[in-house]
Each structure stands twice: as structure tokens, then as C-alpha cells.
């Protein structure tokens, strides 16, 4: 049923069309009309009202109607744009996830290929050397026996200054690198086989300074060292720290030395070293 103001207009229109009818008779006439007829009567009544208005009033009324319709269309367009934007953001999120997964897959594949190449190179080198020396090739086992030799020891070529949070210590001089698993460019040892390994690190602080380092495997700290030279008295002002750890590692695990948090900014090259070796293969 139309709103109350519509009923009032209809009553007015019916009184005009059917003069002399009582209120009860008018209500009965309205209740007998269907919605289409009511809508038609509303339009006619609106036209009659416009005809009775002054020209300026009609223009103002039509402008109001035009602005309301325009505002409705703009709201619909804005809603459509918001829906499209939400769909685009969802597609972009799925695309970012896909790119991230693809990048990880590619990186993992490259890293595994590099590890396999290193392992194959080590095995080929050992086999070739043993063949030339007529030495029987024997593999290490968990129960003991001979082993493929894997060991390294690296030092610093110069004092290391301006170290920061978790900075890697650049051990760039390999004194021993049996098996070739230590990279002097990256200062990282990559485990060539599954096994039990021993890692050691010695550090020397600068004069009247301190430094704290840590051995890490795949970014996880496994051992810490601390050295602090005396700042007063008749001492020489230097100090050395040392630590070692025995750990089970898997093929491809990476081991290096870095600054523990922000503890110290410099390292003396004398008396500082990073070493490790394979105990046995698992």
C-alpha cells in the first residue's frame, strides 16, 4: 500500500474527480485500486502539481529530482569500482603468493644443484687422488673405519673493523681446506655429507676493546665466544676467547661465524681463526 502522503494526494485527486464523496467512500475507492493504477494516479497527480507551480518552483523541483538521480547513479558506479578494486587486489595477492613460491622453488633448486656439484667434485677429487696413489677407496661408517677427509681452518687477512649486528666474520685465508667445502669468498663451510662435525673458533680483541662472536649453523647460534682486553693497569690490553661445538649436520647445512648481537665492532687478525672437521659420516 502506498505511503500516507501518497494516500493524502490520492484522496485530494479523488475529491477533485468525484466531488461530494465522503471520507469513507474515498477510502473504499482507494482500497479497490491495484498498485499499477495507484502508480498511474501518483504520476498524474505529480504532473498536476507541477502545472500549478510557478516556473521557478518547477525548475527547482526538477533540478532536485535530477540531482537525486545523478547521485544514485554515482553511488552505483562507486560501488562497482570498489567491487572491481577488491577483485583486483585479490588477484594481485594470489599473484604475489605464486611469485614467492616460484622464487623459493628456484632458489632451493639452485642451492641443491650447487651442493650436489660440490659433493660430486669432492668425491671425484678423492677418488682420483686415491687411484693415482694406488690407495684403496674406503668409506667411513657410523661404526668407525677410514673416512673421506673433510677439514678446514681459516684465518683473517687483516683486522676487521666496523662490525655491526650479526655481521659475518670474513675468514678469507684458508690454511687447510681438505675436501674444498670451505668458501673463502663467503667465509662459509657447507657440509658435504650427513655426519657428526666439530667446529671451533678463536677470537682476539683489539687493544683495550671487547668482542663477542658466535658459531651459527643455518643462521642458528650453537656456540659463543667472548674476549675483552684490559682497559687499565699494566697489561698489554688484548684478550682471546675460544669455544668449540660438536654437532650433527646434514648435507648442505651452512656454518659460519658472526658478531653476537651488537657486542663489539672490531676483531684482531692475530689469534683469530675458524676451523672444523668431519668426525664420521652417518
Buried (B, 14 or more C-beta within 10 A) or exposed (E): EBEEEBBEBBBBBBEEEEEEBEEEEBBEBBEEBEEEEBEEBBEEBEEEBEEEEEEEEBEEBEEEEEEEEEEEEEEEEEEEEEEEEEEEEEEEEEEEEEEEEEEEEEEEEEEEEEBEEBBEBBBEEBEEEBEEEEEEEEEBEEEEEEBBBBBBBBBBEEEBEEBEEBBBBBBBBBEEBBBBBBBBEBBBBBBBBBBBBBBBBBBBBBBBBBBBBBBBBEEEBBBBBBBBBEEEEEEEBBBBBBBBBEBEBEBBBBBBBBBBEEBBBBBBBEBBBBBBBBBBBE
